[in-house]
Amino acid sequence: MTANEKARAKAEQAVGKIARAAGRATGNTKLVAKGEAAEAMGKARENKESLKETGRH
């Protein structure tokens, strides 16, 4: 996994967690959903990069 893609995946996960927590704190269900989606995108990106790295070895 390239360092840039790994950082991007972790950043997406962090943004998602923050948005989800803020949504829950304020009762904003749209923000909770957006946070969950961002977190899922970060995890998917991380998994994709891990698979690409596995294929190289």
Residue pairs with C-beta under 8 A, 6 or more apart in sequence:
1 46
1 49
1 50
1 52
1 53
2 49
5 45
5 49
6 46
6 49
8 42
8 45
9 42
9 43
9 45
9 46
9 49
10 42
10 46
11 42
12 38
12 39
12 41
12 42
12 45
13 38
13 39
13 42
13 43
13 46
14 42
15 35
15 38
15 42
16 35
16 36
16 37
16 38
16 39
16 40
16 41
16 42
17 35
17 39
18 35
19 31
19 32
19 34
19 35
19 38
20 31
20 32
20 35
20 36
20 39
21 35
22 28
22 31
22 35
23 29
23 30
23 31
23 32
23 33
23 34
23 35
24 32
